[in-house]
Amino acid sequence: MSRLSISAAADETRAFMRREGSLVFPVAFATFGMALILVSLMMPQSQPGEVQPGWWMILLLPLILLGIVGQLAISYLVLRPGVTVADALRRGVARLPIVLGIIVAFALAAALFIVAASVILGVIAIAVGMNEMSAARLAVMAMLVFLIWLGVRLLLLWPTVAGGGEGVKGSIQRTFALSRGRAWKFFALLILFGLVYGVLTIAVQFGLGSILLLFGRMVGSEAAGAVLTVVLVGLLAAAIQAFWTVLLAHLYRQLAPDRI
């Protein structure tokens, strides 16, 4: 089993970004940064925790795929030193059929899990006299645990897809193999990233965002301030995601040196 060193990958990430940041950041801003900005601008205003369905949801899949192409391209820039941005983007687009297959496989797995969990938890609820609301909460918690477990085990999925030549099944199997015995380290890394991402984006949204909204009111266009806030948060999120993608690619390099 290859040795995992997150600190070494972090050092390599900082060095890579100092050297190749002028290539990575434009790709990040043009792909998952643009996708996040467009989704935020299209999504109708609603109460916290609520999502209003509408025509904008039709564009979700293309925007998600745009973000994934960015992650694949940046991963490829890390895994194949010397390739051009155009080559990396072409690689990302070329691997999209595999990505779509993986998304379908995950959707089917989630649906099967929901059905199985509903049946099992329904039987348990009846046996212990649990009410419907409590059983529903238990089902939601079970689904959340399943999604977290899946996210941890598939943390290196996109660098695996970018760097390898396997199909849907092979990419998933290889990613599971790379995370075997390392799930707790990956879980801690994922939690750390989530905290950093959340703190920074919230700070920008409520800090600089308040200033931009005030500026919008001063010039007579509060909507302009809101749009500037969305763009600023999207650019920051893209920059953070760029570092994260490069870090994951360096972890993949450690664990799969035979594929580099």
C-alpha positions as CSV (number, residue, x, y, z in Angstrom):
1,M,0.0,0.0,0.0
2,S,1.4,3.4,-1.0
3,R,2.1,5.8,1.9
4,L,-0.4,8.8,2.2
5,S,1.1,12.1,3.4
6,I,-1.4,15.0,3.3
7,S,1.2,17.5,4.5
8,A,3.5,16.5,1.6
9,A,0.6,16.9,-0.8
10,A,-0.2,20.3,0.7
11,D,3.4,21.4,0.2
12,E,3.3,20.2,-3.4
13,T,0.0,22.0,-4.0
14,R,1.5,25.3,-2.8
15,A,4.5,24.9,-5.0
16,F,2.4,23.9,-8.0
17,M,0.1,26.9,-7.5
18,R,3.0,29.3,-7.3
19,R,4.4,27.9,-10.5
20,E,1.2,27.2,-12.5
21,G,-1.4,29.3,-10.8
22,S,-1.6,31.6,-13.9
23,L,-2.9,28.5,-15.8
24,V,-5.1,27.0,-13.1
25,F,-7.1,30.0,-11.9
26,P,-8.4,31.0,-15.3
27,V,-9.6,27.4,-15.9
28,A,-11.2,27.4,-12.4
29,F,-13.0,30.8,-12.9
30,A,-14.2,29.8,-16.4
31,T,-15.6,26.4,-15.3
32,F,-16.8,25.8,-11.7
33,G,-16.6,29.5,-10.9
34,M,-18.8,30.4,-13.8
35,A,-21.2,27.5,-13.0
36,L,-21.6,28.6,-9.4
37,I,-22.2,32.2,-10.4
38,L,-24.8,31.3,-13.0
39,V,-26.7,28.9,-10.7
40,S,-26.7,31.5,-7.9
41,L,-28.1,34.2,-10.3
42,M,-30.7,31.9,-11.8
43,M,-32.0,30.5,-8.6
44,P,-35.2,32.3,-7.4
45,Q,-35.2,33.9,-4.0
46,S,-36.8,31.7,-1.4
47,Q,-36.9,31.1,2.3
48,P,-33.7,29.5,3.8
49,G,-33.7,25.8,3.3
50,E,-36.3,26.0,0.5
51,V,-35.7,25.6,-3.2
52,Q,-38.3,26.8,-5.7
53,P,-38.5,24.5,-8.7
54,G,-38.6,26.1,-12.1
55,W,-37.1,26.3,-15.6
56,W,-33.7,27.2,-14.1
57,M,-33.3,23.6,-12.9
58,I,-33.1,22.5,-16.6
59,L,-29.7,24.1,-16.7
60,L,-28.4,22.5,-13.6
61,L,-26.9,19.4,-15.2
62,P,-25.0,21.3,-17.9
63,L,-23.6,23.6,-15.3
64,I,-22.6,20.7,-13.0
65,L,-20.9,19.1,-16.0
66,L,-19.1,22.4,-16.7
67,G,-17.8,22.4,-13.2
68,I,-16.7,18.7,-13.4
69,V,-14.9,19.5,-16.7
70,G,-12.9,22.1,-14.8
71,Q,-11.9,19.7,-12.1
72,L,-10.9,17.1,-14.7
73,A,-8.9,19.6,-16.6
74,I,-7.1,21.0,-13.5
75,S,-6.4,17.4,-12.3
76,Y,-4.9,16.6,-15.8
77,L,-2.7,19.7,-15.6
78,V,-1.3,18.3,-12.3
79,L,-1.0,14.7,-13.5
80,R,0.5,15.4,-16.9
81,P,3.2,18.2,-16.5
82,G,3.7,20.1,-19.7
83,V,0.3,19.7,-21.2
84,T,-1.5,22.9,-22.4
85,V,-4.7,24.2,-21.0
86,A,-6.4,23.4,-24.3
87,D,-5.2,19.8,-24.0
88,A,-6.4,19.6,-20.4
89,L,-9.9,20.9,-21.3
90,R,-10.1,18.5,-24.2
91,R,-9.3,15.7,-21.8
92,G,-12.0,16.9,-19.5
93,V,-14.6,17.0,-22.3
94,A,-13.4,13.6,-23.6
95,R,-14.1,12.0,-20.3
96,L,-17.6,13.4,-19.9
97,P,-19.3,10.1,-21.1
98,I,-17.6,8.3,-18.2
99,V,-18.7,11.1,-15.9
100,L,-22.3,10.8,-17.1
101,G,-22.2,7.0,-16.6
102,I,-20.9,7.5,-13.0
103,I,-23.6,10.0,-12.3
104,V,-26.3,7.5,-13.5
105,A,-24.7,4.8,-11.4
106,F,-24.7,7.0,-8.3
107,A,-28.3,8.0,-8.9
108,L,-29.3,4.3,-9.2
109,A,-27.3,3.4,-6.0
110,A,-29.0,6.2,-4.1
111,A,-32.4,5.1,-5.3
112,L,-31.8,1.5,-4.3
113,F,-30.5,2.6,-0.9
114,I,-33.6,4.8,-0.3
115,V,-35.9,1.9,-1.2
116,A,-34.0,-0.6,1.0
117,A,-33.6,1.8,3.9
118,S,-37.3,2.8,3.8
119,V,-38.4,-0.9,3.9
120,I,-36.0,-1.8,6.7
121,L,-36.6,1.3,8.8
122,G,-40.4,0.9,8.2
123,V,-40.3,-2.6,9.6
124,I,-38.2,-1.4,12.6
125,A,-40.6,1.5,13.1
126,I,-43.5,-0.8,13.3
127,A,-41.7,-3.3,15.5
128,V,-40.7,-0.6,18.1
129,G,-43.9,1.5,17.8
130,M,-42.1,4.5,16.2
131,N,-44.3,7.2,14.7
132,E,-44.0,8.2,11.0
133,M,-42.2,11.5,11.7
134,S,-39.5,9.7,13.7
135,A,-39.1,7.0,11.1
136,A,-38.8,9.7,8.4
137,R,-36.0,11.5,10.4
138,L,-34.2,8.2,10.9
139,A,-34.4,7.5,7.1
140,V,-33.0,11.0,6.4
141,M,-30.1,10.4,8.8
142,A,-29.4,7.0,7.2
143,M,-29.2,8.6,3.8
144,L,-27.0,11.4,5.1
145,V,-24.6,8.8,6.6
146,F,-24.6,6.9,3.3
147,L,-23.8,10.1,1.3
148,I,-21.0,11.0,3.6
149,W,-19.5,7.6,3.4
150,L,-19.8,7.6,-0.4
151,G,-18.2,11.1,-0.6
152,V,-15.2,10.0,1.6
153,R,-14.6,6.7,-0.3
154,L,-14.9,8.5,-3.7
155,L,-12.8,11.6,-2.7
156,L,-10.3,10.9,-5.4
157,L,-12.8,10.1,-8.2
158,W,-12.1,13.0,-10.5
159,P,-8.3,12.8,-10.6
160,T,-8.8,9.0,-11.1
161,V,-11.1,9.7,-14.1
162,A,-8.8,12.4,-15.4
163,G,-5.6,10.4,-15.1
164,G,-6.8,7.0,-16.0
165,G,-8.3,5.2,-18.9
166,E,-10.9,3.1,-17.2
167,G,-14.6,3.1,-17.9
168,V,-17.4,3.7,-15.4
169,K,-17.0,0.5,-13.4
170,G,-13.2,0.6,-13.5
171,S,-13.0,4.2,-12.3
172,I,-15.3,3.6,-9.4
173,Q,-13.5,0.4,-8.4
174,R,-10.1,2.0,-8.6
175,T,-11.2,5.0,-6.5
176,F,-12.6,2.7,-3.8
177,A,-9.3,0.8,-3.8
178,L,-7.3,4.0,-3.3
179,S,-9.4,5.0,-0.3
180,R,-9.3,1.6,1.3
181,G,-7.8,1.9,4.8
182,R,-7.6,5.7,4.5
183,A,-11.3,6.6,5.0
184,W,-10.8,8.3,8.4
185,K,-7.9,10.5,7.0
186,F,-10.0,11.4,4.0
187,F,-13.0,12.2,6.2
188,A,-10.9,14.5,8.4
189,L,-9.6,16.2,5.3
190,L,-13.1,16.6,3.9
191,I,-14.3,18.2,7.1
192,L,-11.4,20.6,7.2
193,F,-12.0,21.7,3.7
194,G,-15.7,22.2,4.4
195,L,-14.9,24.3,7.4
196,V,-12.4,26.5,5.5
197,Y,-14.7,26.8,2.5
198,G,-17.7,27.7,4.6
199,V,-15.9,30.2,6.8
200,L,-14.3,32.1,3.9
201,T,-17.3,32.2,1.7
202,I,-19.6,33.3,4.5
203,A,-17.1,35.9,5.6
204,V,-17.1,37.4,2.0
205,Q,-20.8,37.1,1.5
206,F,-21.7,38.8,4.8
207,G,-18.7,41.1,5.1
208,L,-17.8,42.5,1.7
209,G,-21.3,41.5,0.5
210,S,-22.8,44.0,2.9
211,I,-20.5,46.7,1.7
212,L,-21.4,46.0,-1.9
213,L,-25.2,46.0,-1.1
214,L,-24.7,49.4,0.6
215,F,-22.8,50.6,-2.5
216,G,-25.7,49.4,-4.7
217,R,-28.2,51.4,-2.6
218,M,-26.0,54.5,-2.8
219,V,-25.9,54.4,-6.6
220,G,-29.6,53.5,-6.8
221,S,-29.3,49.9,-7.8
222,E,-29.5,47.4,-5.0
223,A,-29.6,44.6,-7.5
224,A,-26.2,45.6,-8.8
225,G,-24.8,45.2,-5.3
226,A,-26.4,41.7,-5.0
227,V,-25.0,40.6,-8.4
228,L,-21.5,41.9,-7.5
229,T,-21.7,39.9,-4.2
230,V,-22.6,36.7,-6.1
231,V,-19.8,37.2,-8.5
232,L,-17.3,37.9,-5.7
233,V,-18.4,34.8,-3.8
234,G,-18.2,32.7,-6.9
235,L,-14.7,33.8,-7.7
236,L,-13.5,33.1,-4.2
237,A,-15.2,29.7,-4.2
238,A,-13.5,28.9,-7.5
239,A,-10.1,29.9,-6.2
240,I,-10.6,27.6,-3.1
241,Q,-11.9,24.8,-5.3
242,A,-8.8,25.2,-7.5
243,F,-6.5,24.6,-4.5
244,W,-8.7,21.7,-3.4
245,T,-8.6,20.1,-6.9
246,V,-4.8,20.4,-7.1
247,L,-4.5,18.9,-3.6
248,L,-6.6,15.9,-4.5
249,A,-4.6,15.4,-7.7
250,H,-1.4,15.3,-5.7
251,L,-2.9,12.8,-3.3
252,Y,-3.7,10.7,-6.3
253,R,-0.1,11.0,-7.5
254,Q,1.0,9.6,-4.2
255,L,-1.4,6.7,-4.1
256,A,-1.3,5.7,-7.8
257,P,2.3,6.5,-9.0
258,D,1.9,3.7,-11.6
259,R,-0.7,5.6,-13.4
260,I,1.3,8.9,-13.8
